[in-house]
Amino acid sequence: MFADNHLSSHSTFLLASPEPALLASVEPALLAAGARVEVVLSAQAALNSMKAVNPPALVLLDATLPGMPMGQLLAAMRAEGEIARFPIVLISDTVTHESTDWLAQGVIDDLILRGDEIAYWQLRLDLVLRRDVVARELDSLRNAATQNAQLDRLTGVYNREALLAMLFRETDRVQRLNSSLCLVLFDIDDFGHWNSRLGADACDELLVQVANRASRLLRSYDLLGRPGMDEFLVVAPGCSVNNAMMLAERLRMDVFSSPFHVRGESIRLSACFGVASSGGRSPVVVLREAEKALQQARSAGPESIECFADPLRSTPGPVAFLSPSPDDELLAW
């Protein structure tokens, strides 16, 4: 009997063999494991099952399957990039150099001889399933570690390193498709004042709230990151300069127009914005232009928006902030 934690009531074992005697002896043992068993009699039927939307949890392939050579079947299956990973066990009369190579290359996960006792089959299949569970857990941990390495630990948006890597990727796409890409860099006005007045923990909460508000305004394929202490960067693929200026205005209004609440206080924050257009140029150059536009906005005063590409379109006028509710005692700087 296989370990229960490897299976669910929806798990399917694929048993692909044309031999009635093998099917009659192996299928009952697989059913006893608690999974449903799908039996197919040809290589093409096996390939179709492995390419299905809900692939099997375990595949047993008889080396005598008719329809195509086993090497061709395995190559066709592995060539399908969208196929989910599942363990494959080859059933054979002998151990060949070819099957040994498949094992070494990870094309198959195990080899069971046709004449082995059913109890031995159960042991080997259980080991295969255990290894598969461990491999999936390791993949999940690696993916989580990779994802965490890309994120700012405080706000959950992308960190500077991840943003630069993605910006290079998006710039390649701009060059290939001759499309547009803009950066919107914004910085909270006088954040050092709030850090001194409220303390680091309260200001960390303010940064989290800013990131959350900004994220809700962006499209699913826009990128938001935190390249600096109180700076945030929006990477907007397919966005023209005009649209980027409109996005900056919307961020200025929708993110900063209503008070932030932290530790019982209502805080009025504002920000300055710098906009730059990619044009397929080096991301480092475009990011530097966004930083220069942001510096111009800071010089123009709080709540300003400046565009490096077209200074005449800059809008230094202040945003109309929403009034606090009667119960709010609004702190402003």
N, C-alpha and C positions, 0 to 999 in steps of 0.2 A: 504494500500500500504506500502511495506517495504521501509526502508530508502535506497536510491540509493547507498550510499557509502559502503553498505555491499555486493553489487553484481557487477559482470561484465557481459559483453555480453556472456562470456564463462562459467558462473556459472551454475551448474546443481543442481536441487533439486531432490532427490530420494523419490518417493512416493510409498511405499510398502503396498498394501492392496488388498485383494481379493473381496472387496465389491463394486459393480458397483455404488451404490448410493453415497457412500463416495467419490469415484473417480470423479463422475460427479459434486459434489459440491465443492470439494477442489482443483482439478486440475486447473480450470479457475482462482481461486484466486492466485495460485502460479504463473501461467503464467503472470498474471497482474503485478507481482513483477519485471518482466524483465528478469527472468531466464528461461532456458529451463527445462522441467520436464521429468524425466524418470520414467515410471510407471512399476512396477514389481508386480507379483501376488503370489509369493511364497517366503519362507524364504531363500531357496538356491539361487534364483535369486537375492535377496537383498544382500546376503553375497558376491556373485560374483561381484556385482556392487561396493560394498564398498571396495573390494580388488583390484579393477581395477587400472591401472596406473594413470588415472586421476579420483580421487574419487569425490563424490558429495560435494557441499558446505554445504548441509543440508540434513539430513535423517529423514524421517517420517516413523515410523514402526507401522503398525497395529498389535495390540496384538493378532488378530485372524489369522495371517499369517499361512498358512498350510506348512507342511514340517518338522518342528522341533519346540520344545518349545521355547518361546521367550528368556528364560534364557540361553538356549543352543546356540541360535543365537548370543546373545550379548557376551557370553563367547568366542565363536569361532572367532568373529570379533576382540575382544580385545586381543586374543591370538596371532594375527598376528602382530608382532612387527613392521613390515615395513609399516603398514597401516597409512596413514596420519590422523591426528586428525581432526575431524569434529563434529559439534553438532548433537546429536541424540534426536529426540522427539518421545515419545511413545504415540500412540493413543489407548485409552482404554475406556471401558464402565464405569469402576469404579476405584477408587483409592484403591489399595491393599497394604498389608504389604510388599510384594515382590517389587512392583514398588516404594514404598517409600524408601526401602533399596537401590534400584538402583540409585535413586536420591541422597541419602545421600552419596553414595560411588562414585558418579561421573560417573557411568556407562552410565546413560542417563542424558540429560541436562534439560529436561522438560517433563511434562505429560499433555496431552490435552484430555479432555473427548470428546467422539464421538459426543455427542449431543449439544456441545457448538456452539454458533453462529459463522459464518465465520468471522465476524468483530473481534470477540474475538481471533480466531485463528491467524489472521493477527497481532494483538497486541502481543500475546505471542511469535510468531515466530520472530517478529522484535526484541523483547527483547533478545531472544536466540542468534540471529545473532550479536546484539550489544555486548553481553557478550563475544562471541567468538572473535570478533575483539579486544576487550580490552585484553583478555587472550593472543592472539597472539602477540600483541604489548608488553605486559609485558614479555613474553618469549623472544622476540627479544632483549629487553633491558637487561634482565638478561644474555643472551648469549653474548651480546656485552660487558657487564661489566666484565664477566668472562674472555673473550678473552683479553680485555684491561689489566686486572690484571696480565696476563701472559707475557705481552710484555714490553720491554724496551721503555720508552716513547720517547727517542731521536731517536733511530735507527729503531724501529719497529721489531727487532728480539727478541727472548725470553729473559726474565730476569733470574737472577740466581735461584730464587725459582722455576720457571717453569721448567728450565733445570734440576734441581735436581729431581723434581717429574717425569719428563719424562725419566730421566736416570734410575731411579729405575724401571719404567715400562719396559724399553728396556732390563734391566738386567734380569728381570723375564723371558722375552721372550728368551734371550740367554740361560738361565738355562733350560727352557722347551725344546727348539729345538736344544740345543747343537750347537748353531751357533756362529758367531764371532761379535765383536763390538769393535770399537776403538774410542778414543778421540784424537782430534787435537786441542791443545790449543795454541793460538798465541797472541803475545803482540807487539804493535808498538814500535819500538826502539826510545828511548829518546823523548817520547811524551811530557814530561815536558818542554823540550826545545821549542817545537813548541807552547805549551800553553803560555809560556812567550813571545815568539816572535810575535805570530799572535793574541793572545787573545782567550778567552774561546769560543766565538761565532764561530769564524773561525775554531777552532779545533772541535767543535761540528759538523760542516759541513763536516770536514774530516772524522770523525767517521761514519757519515751517508754514505759517499761515499765508505768507506771501507766495511761496511755492505752490501751495494748494490752490489758491485763487487763480494764479497764472495758468496752472495746468488745465483748469476747467475751461479756459478760453481758447485753447489751442486745438488744432486738428490732430487726428490720430497719428499722422506721420510727421508732424512738427516735433522738434527736439527742444527740450528745456534743460538747461544745466546751470550749475553754480560754479563759475570759474574763479570767484573771489569771495571774500568775507561776506559782503553785502551786495554783491553783483550777481545778476542772473543774465543768461544768454539764451535767446530764442533763435534756433536755426529753422528757417521757413522755406522749404523747397517749393518751387513753382510760384514763388511770391515776387511780384514786381515791386519796384521802389514805392510806387503809389500805395499799393496794398500794404507794404511794410510800414509806411507812415500811418496808415489807418489802423494797423494792428497796434502800433506803439500808442496811438491815441486811445484805443480801446483798453489796452492794459493800464494806461494812466487813469482812465475813468473807472473801469470795472474792478481793478485790483485795489486802487488806492483811494477811491472816492468815499468809501464807507469806513467807519472806524474799525480798528483792530481791538480785540478784547483779550487782555492778558492779566492774570492775577487781580481781577476786580477792577482794572483800569480800562478806560476807553482811549486808545492811542490813535492820533492822526499821523499817518505816515504819508510821505510823498516820494517821488523818484524822478530822476532825469534819464533820458533815453537817447541812445546813439544808434543810427541806422546806417548800414552799408550794404552795397550790392556786390554780389560775387562776380558775375560775368565770366565765370570759369577760371578766374585767376587763383593764385596760391591762397589757400585758406589763411596762412599766416599774414599775408598782406591785407586781406579783407578784414580779418579780426583786428589788425592794427588800425585800419580805417574806422572801424566801429568804435574802437577805444578813443580815437581822436574826436570823432563826432560826440561821444559821451563827454569828453573833456570840454568841448565847446558848449554843450548843454549845461554842464555845471557852471561854466563861466557866465552863461546867460541867466542863471538863477534857478531856484527850485522849480520842479514840475515842468522843465523844458524838454523839448524834443528837437534834436538836430540830425540832419542827414548829411553824411560825408559826400555823397554823390551829387547832391543838389542843395546847397545851402539856402537857396531862395525859398525852398519848400519847408524850411524849419519853422516850428511853431512854438515859440517860447512862452506863449500865454499860459497863465495858471489854469488848472483844472477847477471846475465848480464842484466843490466837495458837498456831499450830502450832509444835511444837518443831523447832529446826534439826536437820539430820542430824548424825551424830557428827563429820563432817569439816568442818562449818561452825563458824567462830568468829563468832558473831552480834554485830553492832554494834547497840546500842540507845541511845536518848537518853531 
